[in-house]
């Protein structure tokens, strides 16, 4: 009997240890949108994330609770010395429903698979190579983090850091460059992007107020699909618009936000919580 009790005790300890290595987080929200001159509408969203960790191995599962529920992701990553092995085990539903989305669903072979990468430190830099043949050199010098990836589809170079109190991020992908600048002036957090989008966020009587100016969006023709490349839907032109959002954390643990947009003269009220 004593051996049986000891066996149950060991099993209980093992189960507790396994549960302690699983982290559960999620978000939920409820929104009301008056939609300007159109009919008003309410919507809701809830998502969960499960992350299990043991040693250097991590398994991540995502779930969209309000849509079924349905799985949104399943990955496993582990390290073997300097080698990192990552497995994507979920065939995502990636077809777009709006302008600019994918024209066709990806196959399981495109959405899932295993990638293997090797990272080796050389001086102040790290050189990595993966099973696709992409070679990446990255490192941080004088507060700036630089990374360059050489690949057949077009090299990618990124630089990010803080200089004289200004956050700077620059990305060049296959010859196209995008950038963003962020700084704080008199308590106002300002962000300017290469797309000409400007955002200002600041505290106001216990609330957080964010003002955003979004530039005009040009139209783009659709790209046909093939067996190797997913096409894209046409992007419709959109006039420039501005939005003002005021949010406040409530004692209940939720956050209440009100957003007004000049795009359709609409007001949206949203209550959300993250845990």
TORDRENPA-640247 format. One record per residue: x, y, z of N, C-alpha, C in turn. Coordinates in steps of 0.02 Angstrom, whole numbers, plus 50000, padded with zeros to 5 digits. Example, Ala and Ser with C-alpha at 12.3 -4.5 7.8 and 13.67 -1.06 7.14 Angstrom:
<atoms>
506604971650390506154977550390506604983550390 506424988850354506844994750357506455000250394 
</atoms>
This chain:
<atoms>
500414994050000500005000050000500435006350000 500985006150041501425012050043501735013449975 501915007949939502205008849872501695011849825 501065009749832500525012349789500415019749802 500405021649867500325028749885500895032849858 501505030249864502095033849838502055034749763 501805029549728501735029949655501235035349636 500665035749671500175041049657500465047949672 500865048349725501165054849742501635057149688 502055052549660502505054349606502115056449545 501565052849529501155054549471500845061449479 500615063049540500315069549552500825075149542 501435074049568501965079049560502135080049487 502175074549449502335075049378501795078749340 501165077549356500605080949323500625088349338 500755090049401500775097149420501335100749384 501915097349377502485100349342502315101649269 501965096849238501785097649167501315103549157 500815104049203500335109549197500675116249207 501165116549253501505122849268501895125449208 502065121049159502445123149101502005125349044 501355125649054500875127749003500595134649021 500695139548976500435146248987499845147448941 499295149848969498695151348931498565158848933 498485161748875498325168848870497795169848817 497505175748816496985176948766496745184048765 496305185448719495995192048713495255191148695 494855196048714494145195948697493905203148691 493435204348646493185211148638492475211048610 492115216348625491435217548599491425224648571 491175225448509491185232048477490485233948452 490345240348456489745243348426489965248748379 489755248448315489945253348265489315256248234 489245262948238488645266048209488695266548133 489295265248105489405265048032489175271247995 489195276848028489015283047994488295283047971 488195284047906487525284247878487235277247865 487655272047869487425265247858487135262347923 486865256347919486555253247977487095251448028 486935252548092487415250948145487495243348152 488045241248184488185234148191488585232848254 488495226948281488905224648338489315218648316 489895217748347490325212048331490715210048393 490995204148392491375201748448491945197348423 492445196448466493025192348447493345189548511 493575183348507493905180248564494435175348538 495035175748564495585171448543495965168848603 496235162748597496625159748650497295157448623 497805157548665498465155148647498725150548702 498955144548683499235139748730499975138748713 500405139948761501125139248751501395134348802 501645128748778501945123748822502695123748813 503055123748869503785124148867504085118848912 504575115348885504975110748925505685111148900 506145113248944506835114248924506885119348869 507215117548813507285122248757506775121048702 506235117548717505725116148667505075119648684 504765122848635504145126548644503635124448593 503025123148615502465121548571501935127048581 501705129948525501215135348528500605133548487 500025134048518499385132648486498945138948490 498635140748435498185146548433497475144348417 496975147848445496285146048434495845152248428 495425152348377494925157648369494275154948400 494105157348460493555154448498492875156048467 492795162148440492135164148416491975161448346 492455158348313492335155848245492325148248244 491915145248285491855138048280491825134248345 492365133848385493025137048376493455133548324 493975137048301494425134248251495145135548272 495595131148251496305132148262496575137548215 497035141548240497345146648198498105145648191 498375140948228499095139748221499325134048265 499855130648244500155125248284500885124648264 501335126548308502045126448293502445123248350 503015120548333503475117948383504175120148364 504545122548413505235124748401505685121748455 506265119348434506745116648482507455118048458 507925117448502508625118748486509045112548500 509515111348455510005105948464510685109148455 510975111248510511595115048507511465121648471 511855123248418511755129548381511225128948327 510895123048322510395121848270509695122848298 509285126648263508585127748282508135124248232 507685120148258507205116548216506505119148231 506145121448180505485124148188504995120548142 504445118248170503945114648131503285118448132 503015119948073502355123048066501875117448048 501425115648093500995109748084500275111548066 500155117848049499465119948036499395122847966 498915120247929498755122747862498265128547870 498515134647869498095140447885497615142147829 497045145047848496555147547800496755154647784 497165155547732497475162047718497165165747660 496635163047629496335166547573496025173047597 496125178447560495875184947581495145185947563 494805190047602494105191547588494015198847568 494535202747573494485209847555495005211647503 495055218147489495525220347438496245218947460 496625216247413497325214747428497445207847455 496915204047471497005197347499497195192247446 497375186347469497565181047422496975178847380 497115176947317496585174647273496425167247284 496895163447308496775156347318497075154047384 496805148547409497055145647471497705141947458 498165142347505498785138747499498695131347513 499115127247484499095120147496499425118547563 499315112447587499625110447650500385110647645 500645108947585501365109047576501645116147580 501245121147560501475128147563501415130947633 500895128847670500765131847735501105128247793 501305121947782501615118147836502325116047815 502705113747863503375111347847503855112347905 504465110247894504985110647945505565114747918 505785119547958506375123547939506925122347989 507535122047963508125120848005508615126547994 508845129548047509315135148040509895134248088 510465136848067511085136448107511345143448117 511445145448180511715151948197512385151148231 512875154748206513545154448235513805161448247 514015163048309514305169648323515005170348294 515115175948260515775177548233515925184748254 516325185548305516455192248331515815195148360 515645201248339515035204548362514425202848320 514515198748270513965197048225513775189648232 513175188148208512935181248206512765179448134 513035173948111512905171648042512455165648046 511905165848008511425160348008511275158047938 511105151647932510905148847868510335143947881 509825143847837509275139247846509245134347788 508765129647792508725124347741508495126847673 508265133147669508075136147605508675139247570 509235139447604509835142447575509905149847590 509445152647631509495159647650510045160647701 510475165647690511025167147736510895173947768 510925174147834510785180347871511385182247915 511575188547911512095191247954511775196747996 511825196348062511505201248105511945202848165 511815208648195512185210648254511975217548276 512215219648333512065226248361512705230048372 512745236048343513335240248349513115247348366 513395250148419513245257048440512505258248448 512145253248474511425254148486510985252848426 511285251348367510905249848307510945242448292 510365239348281510325232248263510265231748187 510745228348156510765227648083510685220348064 510325219148009510235212347985510195212447909 510545207647878510515206947805510415199647788 509885198347749509735191447728509785190947652 510215186447630510305185347559509885179247538 509425180347491508995174847468508815175947395 508595170647362508465170847290507895175547273 507405176347318506825180647304506955188047314 507565189947330507725197047342507995197947412 508585201147418508895202247483508475206847526 508535205847592508195210147640508695212847690 508695219447699509145222747746508735226947794 508855226147859508485230147908508975233447956 508775239347980509155242948031508665246148079 508785245148143508325247948193508715249748255 508515255248287508855257348348508605264148369 508935266848420508755273348447509365277948443 509255283748412509795288648405509535295348431 509865298048481509695304548510508955304848529 508695299448559508005299348582507495297948528 507715296248468507255294848413507325287548392 506765284048390506755277048368506715276848292 507185273248261507225273048188507205265748165 506815264548112506785257848083506765258648007 507235255147973507275255447900507315248347873 506915246847822506925240247790506965241047715 507445237547685507495237247612507395230047591 506855228847554506685222147532506645221947456 507095218247425507115217647352507125224447318 507485229147348507555235747318507055240947340 506515238947375506005243647399506145245247472 506165251647488506345253847555505745256847591 505645254747654505145257647698505485259647763 505215264647797505525266947858504995269847906 505175270447969504755273648018505185277248070 504925282848095505265286848146504785287848204 505035287148264504625288248323505005291948376 504665296748408504985300548462504435303348507 504635305948564504155308848611504335316148623 503845320548612503945327748620503425330348669 503645332948726503195335748777502645330848796 502825324448804502345319448824501925316548769 502035318848707501665316348649502105311548609 501885305348601502255300348562502065301048489 502555302848447502435304048376502755298548335 502405296248283502665291248237502535293448165 503055293248124502985294948053503265289148012 502875286847963503085281247921503195283547850 503565279547811503695281347741503065281547699 502535278347723501885278647688501535285347698 501855289847738501585296447756501045295947809 500995290247841500525289547897500825292547960 500435296847994500675300248054500225298448113 500535296748170500155294948230500425298948289 499955301548329500145305148390499745302248447 500085300348502499745297448559499965300948623 499465302748666499635306248727499085305248779 499265306548842498795305948897498335311948900 497695310748918497215316148922496715314648977 496795317949034496335317249091496235309949111 496795306249115496755299249134496605294449077 496505297149018496375293048959496995293248913 497005288848864497515289048812497175290948747 497415296248716497125298648653497625297648597 497395294548542497815293348484497495296348422 497875300648389497635303948328498055301248270 497715298848217498065295748161497835298948096 498315300848054498165303347987498415298147937 497965295247898498135290047850498105292847780 498635292247741498655295247674498225291447624 498175294247565497795291147511498115284547491 497675279547477497925273147454497785272347380 498325271147343498245270347270497975263447253 497655262947195497395256447173497955252247144 497855245747145498345241047117497975235347083 498225233347026497905227946988498015221247022 497565216547009497635209947037498205206147003 498465201247038498995197047011498715189947006 498785186946947498505180346936498855174946977 498475169946997498765164347035499075159246988 499545155447014499825149746978499915144147028 500145138547005500245132947050500815134147099 501245138947083501825140247126501765146747166 501375151547139501325158047171500595159747183 500435162147242499765164347256499665171347229 499125172247192498975178847166498665183247220 498555189547204498245194147251497655197547218 497175199447259496595203047234496785210247218 496375213347179496495220447163496405224747225 496805229847231496745234547287496385240847262 495845242547295495455248347275495755254747304 495675260147268495925266647292495525268847353 495845272447398495505274947457495745281947473 495265286247487495435293147503495775293747570 496155299047580496475300247644495945301347698 496105299147759495635300147814496005300647880 495655303047930495955303747997495505300148047 495805298248103495425295048156495675297448223 495215297548272495375299448340495115293948386 495555291148426495365285748472495535287748544 495055286848589495155288248660495025281848698 495505279548737495425273348775495565274448848 495265270348890495345270948962495315264048994 495765262749039495755256449076495245256949133 494805251949138494285251949188494485247749249 494175248949305494325245249366494145237849358 493705236349311493505229349300494045225249266 494575228649242495115225249207495045225849132 494485228249108494375229149036494615236049015 494665237048949494845243548921494275245748875 494055251848884493515254648843493815259748795 493655259148731493935263648680493375266248636 493435272648618492965275748570493385278548513 493205276748452493585278748393493125282048342 493325287948320492955291448268493385291748205 493095289948147493465289948084493095294348034 493485298547999493195302747947493085298947882 493345292747878493275288847816492545287647799 492145285747850491435284747840491015288347892 491325293247926490985297147977490675292548030 491065287748054490805282648100491125283248169 490745280948219490985280648288490935273448312 491495270848337491525263848361491685263748435 491285260048473491415259048544491635251748553 492195250748588492465244048595492695242848667 492445237348696492675235148762493095228848751 493705228848778494145223148766494525221348830 494775215148832495155212848889495685208048864 496265208148895496805203548879497025200148944 497155193648941497355190049000497885184848984 
</atoms>
